[in-house]
């Protein structure tokens, strides 16, 4: 038995495709956030960038907080 084709505008999985939103009152910043930050096709890359930046700054904060504990005991003495 042959399979029927999906209706126009619907993906093969039955979920409607995303349509572009064209709001004339939308600011450039909110358009950028919608199209580049929150877009589903960009989200995995954005999350990995956010994770890397968080680990980087978390490492800096940890070294500034507990970095003295990692030094040799004699290194704190002034000769």
Backbone torsions as a table, in degrees:
resi	resn	phi	psi	omega
1	UNK	NA	135.6	-177.6
2	UNK	-83.9	155.5	-177.9
3	UNK	-96.8	141.2	178.1
4	UNK	-79.1	150.3	177.5
5	UNK	-76.1	152.6	178.3
6	UNK	-70.1	153.0	178.1
7	UNK	-67.0	151.9	179.0
8	UNK	-61.0	137.8	179.8
9	UNK	85.7	4.6	179.5
10	UNK	-121.6	136.9	179.4
11	UNK	-72.5	166.5	179.8
12	UNK	-61.6	-18.3	-178.9
13	UNK	-92.3	3.0	176.7
14	UNK	88.2	0.7	179.9
15	UNK	-92.4	130.7	178.7
16	UNK	-60.5	141.5	178.9
17	UNK	-72.7	154.6	179.7
18	UNK	-72.2	132.4	177.2
19	UNK	-101.4	149.8	177.4
20	UNK	-72.1	136.5	178.4
21	UNK	-96.8	124.1	179.4
22	UNK	-119.4	91.6	179.3
23	UNK	-104.5	116.3	-178.2
24	UNK	-66.2	-19.4	-179.2
25	UNK	-93.5	2.4	-178.3
26	UNK	-76.7	135.8	179.8
27	UNK	-77.7	164.3	179.6
28	UNK	-64.4	-37.0	179.8
29	UNK	-66.0	-45.8	-179.9
30	UNK	-68.1	-32.7	175.1
31	UNK	-66.4	-42.2	176.9
32	UNK	-61.0	-45.7	179.8
33	UNK	-60.9	-42.4	-178.6
34	UNK	-69.2	-42.6	-173.6
35	UNK	-84.5	-29.0	-173.8
36	UNK	-111.2	-32.7	-175.3
37	UNK	-95.0	-51.9	-173.6
38	UNK	-94.1	-2.0	-180.0
39	UNK	-64.9	135.4	-176.2
40	UNK	-59.2	-32.3	-178.8
41	UNK	-74.7	-19.0	179.7
42	UNK	-102.2	-11.5	-172.0
43	UNK	-62.1	-43.4	179.5
44	UNK	-60.7	-41.4	177.9
45	UNK	-67.4	-38.6	179.0
46	UNK	-66.5	-37.2	178.2
47	UNK	-67.7	-38.8	178.4
48	UNK	-67.7	-35.8	175.7
49	UNK	-65.7	-43.9	178.3
50	UNK	-61.6	-40.0	178.1
51	UNK	-64.2	-44.8	179.9
52	UNK	-63.2	-43.3	179.5
53	UNK	-65.7	-38.9	179.0
54	UNK	-65.1	-42.6	178.6
55	UNK	-65.9	-39.6	179.1
56	UNK	-60.4	-53.5	-178.4
57	UNK	-70.7	-30.3	174.1
58	UNK	-64.9	-37.7	175.9
59	UNK	-65.3	-41.1	177.3
60	UNK	-62.9	-44.4	179.4
61	UNK	-63.8	-39.8	179.7
62	UNK	-66.2	-42.2	179.7
63	UNK	-66.9	-40.0	179.0
64	UNK	-67.8	-31.2	-178.5
65	UNK	-82.1	-49.5	-173.2
66	UNK	-115.7	15.2	-177.4
67	UNK	-64.4	-30.3	-179.8
68	UNK	-65.8	-30.4	178.7
69	UNK	-68.2	-20.4	-178.3
70	UNK	-89.2	-7.8	-178.6
71	UNK	-86.1	164.0	177.3
72	UNK	-70.6	147.6	-178.8
73	UNK	-61.2	-32.2	-178.8
74	UNK	-78.1	-14.4	-176.4
75	UNK	-71.0	-20.8	-178.7
76	UNK	-84.0	-15.1	179.0
77	UNK	-77.0	140.3	175.2
78	UNK	-95.9	127.0	-179.0
79	UNK	-84.4	NA	NA
